[in-house]
Amino acid sequence: MTFKISIVGASGYTGGELLRILKNHAEVEIIGVYGKTSTGKKITELHPHLTDLLDLTIKKPDYEKIGEKSDLVFTATPHATAMEFVPKILEFGAKVVDLSADYRLENVEIFEEYYTKHSSPEVESVYGLPELYRDEIKHANLVANPGCYPTAGILSLAPALTEGLVKRDPIIIDSKSGTSGAGAKPSEKLHHPVCAENLRAYNVTIHRHGPEIKQEVEKLAGGKVNTCFTPHLIPIIRGILNTTHTFLREPIDQGEVISRYRSFYKDEPFVRVLDKLPQTSAVRGSNFCDIGIRTSEKNNRMTIISVIDNLVKGASGQAVQNMNLMLSLNEEKGLKQVPLRP
């Protein structure tokens, strides 16, 4: 059986990545790509790497027809956009994987504090981190695809918090992302002379991914966690390197911690727990999350390094992973690309 797939918001980087990944997925057919600002444009005008590979034109969305004709719809639109039309798509029968933040936060008040007023808070969704919510995703009609920083941060902490290895206060999450994480729209901060040969922190203490991380790690810990999240922009195109600083409840050998992490993730096809420290170049273009761990007996500290490609495991690859689960397909289908290195 071939499943019919539509993409709403196909002009940006995440839309382009969805198209790249789905092009080689044997069990899906892309039946439509939609957008409001790029209506009438050929996909190859926006994504030249797809030349002679996909012949699609962006159409103005009719959400009723999209819902009727599609088995599953990806929504890769700006935040506070999908919530206006996702209910209509669901009403007409299609499943949805939303790549925006519109359905990630369970507390509507927190969403509205960091984003804007929510127009469809009554719609039920499942947080789309397969390593934690696989069974729920399989039965979901709407999956909220996690943010890129939260994906790297939560996966770095899940074994430690689940097994009670570390203290809940403080947990310091220091993340560095390539410029593609800010999207395809040009801006001064992403202008090459500004971001090249330059590192900077941004949205310190107020980044929107902060409450998303906190929501999920508190579930893992079974109680309050004091998370301190700081993002940085670095002059690479793809990749997130996440450094999570924690303090151990009791001394534990580094090898034992690595062994426990491997046991926790032993059945996860896209998480690789390493003996060495990970680097972004080893996951570029792939759906892998690589994790490395170091402990210090001197100050009872454990530092966890995780790396992902922000556009793949941090966005479109994880979205396809969720699609596979929702459509009862092999979870790894279309996602076993070998990372690009160098």
Contacts in CASP RR format, 6 or more apart in sequence:
PFRMAT RR
TARGET T0000
AUTHOR 0000-0000-0000
METHOD contacts of the structure
MODEL  1
MTFKISIVGASGYTGGELLRILKNHAEVEIIGVYGKTSTGKKITELHPHL
TDLLDLTIKKPDYEKIGEKSDLVFTATPHATAMEFVPKILEFGAKVVDLS
ADYRLENVEIFEEYYTKHSSPEVESVYGLPELYRDEIKHANLVANPGCYP
TAGILSLAPALTEGLVKRDPIIIDSKSGTSGAGAKPSEKLHHPVCAENLR
AYNVTIHRHGPEIKQEVEKLAGGKVNTCFTPHLIPIIRGILNTTHTFLRE
PIDQGEVISRYRSFYKDEPFVRVLDKLPQTSAVRGSNFCDIGIRTSEKNN
RMTIISVIDNLVKGASGQAVQNMNLMLSLNEEKGLKQVPLRP
1 27 0 8 1.000
2 27 0 8 1.000
2 28 0 8 1.000
2 29 0 8 1.000
3 27 0 8 1.000
3 28 0 8 1.000
3 29 0 8 1.000
3 71 0 8 1.000
3 72 0 8 1.000
3 327 0 8 1.000
3 329 0 8 1.000
4 28 0 8 1.000
4 29 0 8 1.000
4 31 0 8 1.000
4 69 0 8 1.000
4 70 0 8 1.000
4 71 0 8 1.000
4 72 0 8 1.000
5 22 0 8 1.000
5 28 0 8 1.000
5 29 0 8 1.000
5 30 0 8 1.000
5 31 0 8 1.000
5 32 0 8 1.000
5 70 0 8 1.000
5 71 0 8 1.000
5 72 0 8 1.000
5 73 0 8 1.000
5 74 0 8 1.000
5 323 0 8 1.000
6 30 0 8 1.000
6 31 0 8 1.000
6 32 0 8 1.000
6 33 0 8 1.000
6 34 0 8 1.000
6 66 0 8 1.000
6 67 0 8 1.000
6 69 0 8 1.000
6 70 0 8 1.000
6 72 0 8 1.000
6 73 0 8 1.000
6 74 0 8 1.000
6 94 0 8 1.000
7 15 0 8 1.000
7 18 0 8 1.000
7 19 0 8 1.000
7 30 0 8 1.000
7 32 0 8 1.000
7 33 0 8 1.000
7 34 0 8 1.000
7 73 0 8 1.000
7 74 0 8 1.000
7 76 0 8 1.000
8 34 0 8 1.000
8 35 0 8 1.000
8 61 0 8 1.000
8 66 0 8 1.000
8 73 0 8 1.000
8 74 0 8 1.000
8 75 0 8 1.000
8 76 0 8 1.000
8 77 0 8 1.000
8 82 0 8 1.000
8 85 0 8 1.000
9 15 0 8 1.000
9 33 0 8 1.000
9 34 0 8 1.000
9 35 0 8 1.000
9 75 0 8 1.000
9 76 0 8 1.000
9 77 0 8 1.000
10 16 0 8 1.000
10 18 0 8 1.000
10 19 0 8 1.000
10 33 0 8 1.000
10 34 0 8 1.000
10 35 0 8 1.000
10 38 0 8 1.000
10 43 0 8 1.000
10 46 0 8 1.000
10 56 0 8 1.000
10 58 0 8 1.000
10 76 0 8 1.000
11 35 0 8 1.000
11 37 0 8 1.000
11 38 0 8 1.000
11 41 0 8 1.000
11 46 0 8 1.000
11 58 0 8 1.000
11 184 0 8 1.000
12 46 0 8 1.000
12 76 0 8 1.000
12 183 0 8 1.000
12 184 0 8 1.000
13 180 0 8 1.000
13 181 0 8 1.000
13 183 0 8 1.000
13 184 0 8 1.000
13 311 0 8 1.000
13 315 0 8 1.000
14 76 0 8 1.000
14 99 0 8 1.000
14 311 0 8 1.000
14 315 0 8 1.000
14 316 0 8 1.000
14 319 0 8 1.000
15 74 0 8 1.000
15 76 0 8 1.000
15 316 0 8 1.000
16 46 0 8 1.000
16 47 0 8 1.000
16 50 0 8 1.000
16 316 0 8 1.000
17 311 0 8 1.000
17 312 0 8 1.000
17 315 0 8 1.000
17 316 0 8 1.000
17 317 0 8 1.000
18 74 0 8 1.000
18 76 0 8 1.000
18 316 0 8 1.000
18 317 0 8 1.000
18 319 0 8 1.000
18 320 0 8 1.000
19 30 0 8 1.000
19 33 0 8 1.000
19 43 0 8 1.000
19 47 0 8 1.000
19 50 0 8 1.000
19 54 0 8 1.000
19 56 0 8 1.000
20 47 0 8 1.000
20 49 0 8 1.000
20 50 0 8 1.000
20 316 0 8 1.000
21 312 0 8 1.000
21 316 0 8 1.000
21 317 0 8 1.000
21 320 0 8 1.000
21 334 0 8 1.000
21 335 0 8 1.000
21 337 0 8 1.000
22 28 0 8 1.000
22 30 0 8 1.000
22 320 0 8 1.000
23 30 0 8 1.000
23 50 0 8 1.000
23 53 0 8 1.000
23 54 0 8 1.000
24 334 0 8 1.000
25 320 0 8 1.000
25 333 0 8 1.000
25 334 0 8 1.000
26 333 0 8 1.000
26 334 0 8 1.000
27 327 0 8 1.000
27 329 0 8 1.000
27 333 0 8 1.000
28 323 0 8 1.000
30 54 0 8 1.000
30 56 0 8 1.000
31 69 0 8 1.000
31 70 0 8 1.000
32 56 0 8 1.000
32 59 0 8 1.000
32 66 0 8 1.000
33 43 0 8 1.000
33 56 0 8 1.000
33 57 0 8 1.000
33 58 0 8 1.000
33 59 0 8 1.000
34 58 0 8 1.000
34 59 0 8 1.000
34 60 0 8 1.000
34 61 0 8 1.000
34 66 0 8 1.000
35 58 0 8 1.000
35 59 0 8 1.000
35 60 0 8 1.000
35 61 0 8 1.000
36 60 0 8 1.000
36 61 0 8 1.000
38 46 0 8 1.000
38 58 0 8 1.000
39 58 0 8 1.000
39 59 0 8 1.000
39 60 0 8 1.000
40 57 0 8 1.000
40 58 0 8 1.000
40 59 0 8 1.000
41 57 0 8 1.000
41 58 0 8 1.000
42 55 0 8 1.000
42 56 0 8 1.000
42 57 0 8 1.000
42 58 0 8 1.000
43 50 0 8 1.000
43 54 0 8 1.000
43 55 0 8 1.000
43 56 0 8 1.000
43 57 0 8 1.000
43 58 0 8 1.000
44 50 0 8 1.000
44 51 0 8 1.000
44 54 0 8 1.000
44 55 0 8 1.000
46 58 0 8 1.000
61 85 0 8 1.000
63 85 0 8 1.000
63 88 0 8 1.000
63 89 0 8 1.000
63 92 0 8 1.000
64 88 0 8 1.000
64 92 0 8 1.000
66 73 0 8 1.000
66 89 0 8 1.000
66 92 0 8 1.000
66 94 0 8 1.000
67 73 0 8 1.000
67 88 0 8 1.000
67 89 0 8 1.000
67 92 0 8 1.000
67 93 0 8 1.000
67 94 0 8 1.000
68 92 0 8 1.000
68 93 0 8 1.000
68 94 0 8 1.000
70 89 0 8 1.000
70 94 0 8 1.000
71 94 0 8 1.000
71 95 0 8 1.000
71 327 0 8 1.000
72 94 0 8 1.000
72 95 0 8 1.000
72 96 0 8 1.000
72 97 0 8 1.000
72 323 0 8 1.000
72 326 0 8 1.000
72 327 0 8 1.000
73 89 0 8 1.000
73 94 0 8 1.000
73 95 0 8 1.000
73 96 0 8 1.000
73 97 0 8 1.000
74 96 0 8 1.000
74 97 0 8 1.000
74 99 0 8 1.000
74 319 0 8 1.000
74 323 0 8 1.000
75 81 0 8 1.000
75 82 0 8 1.000
75 85 0 8 1.000
75 86 0 8 1.000
75 89 0 8 1.000
75 96 0 8 1.000
75 97 0 8 1.000
75 98 0 8 1.000
75 99 0 8 1.000
75 100 0 8 1.000
76 99 0 8 1.000
76 100 0 8 1.000
76 316 0 8 1.000
77 99 0 8 1.000
77 100 0 8 1.000
78 100 0 8 1.000
79 100 0 8 1.000
79 101 0 8 1.000
79 102 0 8 1.000
79 115 0 8 1.000
79 116 0 8 1.000
79 208 0 8 1.000
80 100 0 8 1.000
80 102 0 8 1.000
80 115 0 8 1.000
80 116 0 8 1.000
81 100 0 8 1.000
81 102 0 8 1.000
82 98 0 8 1.000
82 100 0 8 1.000
82 102 0 8 1.000
82 103 0 8 1.000
83 102 0 8 1.000
83 103 0 8 1.000
83 118 0 8 1.000
83 119 0 8 1.000
83 120 0 8 1.000
83 123 0 8 1.000
84 119 0 8 1.000
84 120 0 8 1.000
86 96 0 8 1.000
86 98 0 8 1.000
86 102 0 8 1.000
86 103 0 8 1.000
86 120 0 8 1.000
86 123 0 8 1.000
86 142 0 8 1.000
87 120 0 8 1.000
87 123 0 8 1.000
89 96 0 8 1.000
90 96 0 8 1.000
90 123 0 8 1.000
90 141 0 8 1.000
90 142 0 8 1.000
95 140 0 8 1.000
95 141 0 8 1.000
95 142 0 8 1.000
95 143 0 8 1.000
95 326 0 8 1.000
95 327 0 8 1.000
96 141 0 8 1.000
96 142 0 8 1.000
96 143 0 8 1.000
97 143 0 8 1.000
97 145 0 8 1.000
97 319 0 8 1.000
97 322 0 8 1.000
97 323 0 8 1.000
97 326 0 8 1.000
98 125 0 8 1.000
98 142 0 8 1.000
98 143 0 8 1.000
98 144 0 8 1.000
98 145 0 8 1.000
99 145 0 8 1.000
99 315 0 8 1.000
99 316 0 8 1.000
99 319 0 8 1.000
101 111 0 8 1.000
101 115 0 8 1.000
101 144 0 8 1.000
101 147 0 8 1.000
101 208 0 8 1.000
101 212 0 8 1.000
102 115 0 8 1.000
102 118 0 8 1.000
102 144 0 8 1.000
103 123 0 8 1.000
103 125 0 8 1.000
103 142 0 8 1.000
103 144 0 8 1.000
104 125 0 8 1.000
104 127 0 8 1.000
104 144 0 8 1.000
104 146 0 8 1.000
104 147 0 8 1.000
104 150 0 8 1.000
104 212 0 8 1.000
105 111 0 8 1.000
105 114 0 8 1.000
105 211 0 8 1.000
105 212 0 8 1.000
105 215 0 8 1.000
106 215 0 8 1.000
107 211 0 8 1.000
107 215 0 8 1.000
108 118 0 8 1.000
108 121 0 8 1.000
110 211 0 8 1.000
110 215 0 8 1.000
111 118 0 8 1.000
111 121 0 8 1.000
112 118 0 8 1.000
114 208 0 8 1.000
114 211 0 8 1.000
115 208 0 8 1.000
123 142 0 8 1.000
124 141 0 8 1.000
124 142 0 8 1.000
125 140 0 8 1.000
125 142 0 8 1.000
125 143 0 8 1.000
125 144 0 8 1.000
126 133 0 8 1.000
126 136 0 8 1.000
126 137 0 8 1.000
126 140 0 8 1.000
126 142 0 8 1.000
126 143 0 8 1.000
126 144 0 8 1.000
127 133 0 8 1.000
127 143 0 8 1.000
127 144 0 8 1.000
127 146 0 8 1.000
127 216 0 8 1.000
128 137 0 8 1.000
128 143 0 8 1.000
128 144 0 8 1.000
128 145 0 8 1.000
128 146 0 8 1.000
128 318 0 8 1.000
128 322 0 8 1.000
129 146 0 8 1.000
129 151 0 8 1.000
129 154 0 8 1.000
129 155 0 8 1.000
129 216 0 8 1.000
129 318 0 8 1.000
130 137 0 8 1.000
130 318 0 8 1.000
130 321 0 8 1.000
130 322 0 8 1.000
130 325 0 8 1.000
130 331 0 8 1.000
131 155 0 8 1.000
131 158 0 8 1.000
131 265 0 8 1.000
131 268 0 8 1.000
131 270 0 8 1.000
131 271 0 8 1.000
132 154 0 8 1.000
132 158 0 8 1.000
132 216 0 8 1.000
132 220 0 8 1.000
134 325 0 8 1.000
134 331 0 8 1.000
137 143 0 8 1.000
137 322 0 8 1.000
137 325 0 8 1.000
137 326 0 8 1.000
138 325 0 8 1.000
138 326 0 8 1.000
138 328 0 8 1.000
140 326 0 8 1.000
143 322 0 8 1.000
143 326 0 8 1.000
145 315 0 8 1.000
145 318 0 8 1.000
145 319 0 8 1.000
145 322 0 8 1.000
146 154 0 8 1.000
146 212 0 8 1.000
146 314 0 8 1.000
146 318 0 8 1.000
147 209 0 8 1.000
147 212 0 8 1.000
147 314 0 8 1.000
147 315 0 8 1.000
148 177 0 8 1.000
148 181 0 8 1.000
148 209 0 8 1.000
148 240 0 8 1.000
148 308 0 8 1.000
148 310 0 8 1.000
148 311 0 8 1.000
148 314 0 8 1.000
148 315 0 8 1.000
149 173 0 8 1.000
149 175 0 8 1.000
149 177 0 8 1.000
149 207 0 8 1.000
149 209 0 8 1.000
149 210 0 8 1.000
149 213 0 8 1.000
149 229 0 8 1.000
149 231 0 8 1.000
149 240 0 8 1.000
149 242 0 8 1.000
150 209 0 8 1.000
150 210 0 8 1.000
150 212 0 8 1.000
150 213 0 8 1.000
150 216 0 8 1.000
151 289 0 8 1.000
151 308 0 8 1.000
151 313 0 8 1.000
151 314 0 8 1.000
151 318 0 8 1.000
152 175 0 8 1.000
152 240 0 8 1.000
152 242 0 8 1.000
152 289 0 8 1.000
152 306 0 8 1.000
152 307 0 8 1.000
152 308 0 8 1.000
152 314 0 8 1.000
153 173 0 8 1.000
153 175 0 8 1.000
153 213 0 8 1.000
153 242 0 8 1.000
153 244 0 8 1.000
153 306 0 8 1.000
154 213 0 8 1.000
154 216 0 8 1.000
154 217 0 8 1.000
154 220 0 8 1.000
155 271 0 8 1.000
155 289 0 8 1.000
155 291 0 8 1.000
155 306 0 8 1.000
156 173 0 8 1.000
156 242 0 8 1.000
156 244 0 8 1.000
156 291 0 8 1.000
156 304 0 8 1.000
156 305 0 8 1.000
156 306 0 8 1.000
157 166 0 8 1.000
157 171 0 8 1.000
157 217 0 8 1.000
157 220 0 8 1.000
157 244 0 8 1.000
157 246 0 8 1.000
157 304 0 8 1.000
158 220 0 8 1.000
158 264 0 8 1.000
159 165 0 8 1.000
159 260 0 8 1.000
159 261 0 8 1.000
159 264 0 8 1.000
159 265 0 8 1.000
160 166 0 8 1.000
160 246 0 8 1.000
160 257 0 8 1.000
160 302 0 8 1.000
160 304 0 8 1.000
161 168 0 8 1.000
161 217 0 8 1.000
161 220 0 8 1.000
161 221 0 8 1.000
161 225 0 8 1.000
162 220 0 8 1.000
162 264 0 8 1.000
163 260 0 8 1.000
163 264 0 8 1.000
164 221 0 8 1.000
164 249 0 8 1.000
165 248 0 8 1.000
165 249 0 8 1.000
165 252 0 8 1.000
165 257 0 8 1.000
165 260 0 8 1.000
165 302 0 8 1.000
166 246 0 8 1.000
166 247 0 8 1.000
166 248 0 8 1.000
166 249 0 8 1.000
166 302 0 8 1.000
167 246 0 8 1.000
167 247 0 8 1.000
167 248 0 8 1.000
167 249 0 8 1.000
168 221 0 8 1.000
168 223 0 8 1.000
168 224 0 8 1.000
168 225 0 8 1.000
168 226 0 8 1.000
169 225 0 8 1.000
169 226 0 8 1.000
170 226 0 8 1.000
170 227 0 8 1.000
170 228 0 8 1.000
170 247 0 8 1.000
171 217 0 8 1.000
171 225 0 8 1.000
171 226 0 8 1.000
171 227 0 8 1.000
171 228 0 8 1.000
171 244 0 8 1.000
171 245 0 8 1.000
171 246 0 8 1.000
172 227 0 8 1.000
172 228 0 8 1.000
172 230 0 8 1.000
172 244 0 8 1.000
172 245 0 8 1.000
172 246 0 8 1.000
173 213 0 8 1.000
173 227 0 8 1.000
173 228 0 8 1.000
173 229 0 8 1.000
173 230 0 8 1.000
173 242 0 8 1.000
173 243 0 8 1.000
173 244 0 8 1.000
173 245 0 8 1.000
174 230 0 8 1.000
174 232 0 8 1.000
174 242 0 8 1.000
174 243 0 8 1.000
174 244 0 8 1.000
174 245 0 8 1.000
175 229 0 8 1.000
175 230 0 8 1.000
175 231 0 8 1.000
175 232 0 8 1.000
175 240 0 8 1.000
175 241 0 8 1.000
175 242 0 8 1.000
175 243 0 8 1.000
176 199 0 8 1.000
176 231 0 8 1.000
176 232 0 8 1.000
176 233 0 8 1.000
176 234 0 8 1.000
176 240 0 8 1.000
176 241 0 8 1.000
176 242 0 8 1.000
177 231 0 8 1.000
177 232 0 8 1.000
177 233 0 8 1.000
177 234 0 8 1.000
177 239 0 8 1.000
177 240 0 8 1.000
177 310 0 8 1.000
178 233 0 8 1.000
178 234 0 8 1.000
178 235 0 8 1.000
178 236 0 8 1.000
178 237 0 8 1.000
178 238 0 8 1.000
178 239 0 8 1.000
178 240 0 8 1.000
178 310 0 8 1.000
179 190 0 8 1.000
179 195 0 8 1.000
179 233 0 8 1.000
179 235 0 8 1.000
179 236 0 8 1.000
179 237 0 8 1.000
180 237 0 8 1.000
180 238 0 8 1.000
180 239 0 8 1.000
180 310 0 8 1.000
180 311 0 8 1.000
181 310 0 8 1.000
181 311 0 8 1.000
182 189 0 8 1.000
182 190 0 8 1.000
182 233 0 8 1.000
188 194 0 8 1.000
189 195 0 8 1.000
189 202 0 8 1.000
189 233 0 8 1.000
195 233 0 8 1.000
195 235 0 8 1.000
196 235 0 8 1.000
197 235 0 8 1.000
198 235 0 8 1.000
199 232 0 8 1.000
199 233 0 8 1.000
199 234 0 8 1.000
199 235 0 8 1.000
200 232 0 8 1.000
200 233 0 8 1.000
201 230 0 8 1.000
201 231 0 8 1.000
201 232 0 8 1.000
202 231 0 8 1.000
202 232 0 8 1.000
202 233 0 8 1.000
203 231 0 8 1.000
204 230 0 8 1.000
205 230 0 8 1.000
207 229 0 8 1.000
207 230 0 8 1.000
207 231 0 8 1.000
209 229 0 8 1.000
209 231 0 8 1.000
210 227 0 8 1.000
210 229 0 8 1.000
213 227 0 8 1.000
213 229 0 8 1.000
214 225 0 8 1.000
214 227 0 8 1.000
217 225 0 8 1.000
217 227 0 8 1.000
218 224 0 8 1.000
218 225 0 8 1.000
236 280 0 8 1.000
238 280 0 8 1.000
238 284 0 8 1.000
238 285 0 8 1.000
238 309 0 8 1.000
238 310 0 8 1.000
238 311 0 8 1.000
239 280 0 8 1.000
239 283 0 8 1.000
239 284 0 8 1.000
239 307 0 8 1.000
239 308 0 8 1.000
239 309 0 8 1.000
239 310 0 8 1.000
239 311 0 8 1.000
240 280 0 8 1.000
240 307 0 8 1.000
240 308 0 8 1.000
240 309 0 8 1.000
240 310 0 8 1.000
240 314 0 8 1.000
241 278 0 8 1.000
241 279 0 8 1.000
241 280 0 8 1.000
241 305 0 8 1.000
241 306 0 8 1.000
241 307 0 8 1.000
242 305 0 8 1.000
242 306 0 8 1.000
242 307 0 8 1.000
242 308 0 8 1.000
243 303 0 8 1.000
243 304 0 8 1.000
243 305 0 8 1.000
244 303 0 8 1.000
244 304 0 8 1.000
244 305 0 8 1.000
244 306 0 8 1.000
245 301 0 8 1.000
245 303 0 8 1.000
246 301 0 8 1.000
246 302 0 8 1.000
246 303 0 8 1.000
246 304 0 8 1.000
247 299 0 8 1.000
247 300 0 8 1.000
247 301 0 8 1.000
247 302 0 8 1.000
248 295 0 8 1.000
248 300 0 8 1.000
248 301 0 8 1.000
248 302 0 8 1.000
251 297 0 8 1.000
251 300 0 8 1.000
252 295 0 8 1.000
253 295 0 8 1.000
254 293 0 8 1.000
254 294 0 8 1.000
254 295 0 8 1.000
257 293 0 8 1.000
257 295 0 8 1.000
257 302 0 8 1.000
258 273 0 8 1.000
258 275 0 8 1.000
258 292 0 8 1.000
258 293 0 8 1.000
261 273 0 8 1.000
261 291 0 8 1.000
261 293 0 8 1.000
262 273 0 8 1.000
265 271 0 8 1.000
265 273 0 8 1.000
265 291 0 8 1.000
269 331 0 8 1.000
269 332 0 8 1.000
270 287 0 8 1.000
270 288 0 8 1.000
270 289 0 8 1.000
270 313 0 8 1.000
270 321 0 8 1.000
270 332 0 8 1.000
270 335 0 8 1.000
271 288 0 8 1.000
271 289 0 8 1.000
271 291 0 8 1.000
272 288 0 8 1.000
272 289 0 8 1.000
272 290 0 8 1.000
272 291 0 8 1.000
273 291 0 8 1.000
273 292 0 8 1.000
273 293 0 8 1.000
274 290 0 8 1.000
274 291 0 8 1.000
274 292 0 8 1.000
275 292 0 8 1.000
276 292 0 8 1.000
277 292 0 8 1.000
277 294 0 8 1.000
277 305 0 8 1.000
278 290 0 8 1.000
278 291 0 8 1.000
278 292 0 8 1.000
278 305 0 8 1.000
278 306 0 8 1.000
278 307 0 8 1.000
279 290 0 8 1.000
279 307 0 8 1.000
280 307 0 8 1.000
280 309 0 8 1.000
281 339 0 8 1.000
281 341 0 8 1.000
281 342 0 8 1.000
282 288 0 8 1.000
282 290 0 8 1.000
282 307 0 8 1.000
282 339 0 8 1.000
282 341 0 8 1.000
283 289 0 8 1.000
283 290 0 8 1.000
283 307 0 8 1.000
283 308 0 8 1.000
283 309 0 8 1.000
283 312 0 8 1.000
283 313 0 8 1.000
283 339 0 8 1.000
284 309 0 8 1.000
284 339 0 8 1.000
284 340 0 8 1.000
284 341 0 8 1.000
285 309 0 8 1.000
285 311 0 8 1.000
285 312 0 8 1.000
285 337 0 8 1.000
285 339 0 8 1.000
285 340 0 8 1.000
286 309 0 8 1.000
286 312 0 8 1.000
286 313 0 8 1.000
286 337 0 8 1.000
286 338 0 8 1.000
286 339 0 8 1.000
286 340 0 8 1.000
287 309 0 8 1.000
287 312 0 8 1.000
287 313 0 8 1.000
287 317 0 8 1.000
287 318 0 8 1.000
287 320 0 8 1.000
287 321 0 8 1.000
287 335 0 8 1.000
287 337 0 8 1.000
288 308 0 8 1.000
288 309 0 8 1.000
288 313 0 8 1.000
288 339 0 8 1.000
289 306 0 8 1.000
289 307 0 8 1.000
289 308 0 8 1.000
289 313 0 8 1.000
290 306 0 8 1.000
290 307 0 8 1.000
290 308 0 8 1.000
291 304 0 8 1.000
291 305 0 8 1.000
291 306 0 8 1.000
292 304 0 8 1.000
292 305 0 8 1.000
292 306 0 8 1.000
293 302 0 8 1.000
293 303 0 8 1.000
293 304 0 8 1.000
293 305 0 8 1.000
294 302 0 8 1.000
294 303 0 8 1.000
294 305 0 8 1.000
295 301 0 8 1.000
295 302 0 8 1.000
295 303 0 8 1.000
296 302 0 8 1.000
296 303 0 8 1.000
308 314 0 8 1.000
309 339 0 8 1.000
312 318 0 8 1.000
317 335 0 8 1.000
320 334 0 8 1.000
320 335 0 8 1.000
321 331 0 8 1.000
321 335 0 8 1.000
323 329 0 8 1.000
324 330 0 8 1.000
324 331 0 8 1.000
324 332 0 8 1.000
324 333 0 8 1.000
324 335 0 8 1.000
325 331 0 8 1.000
END
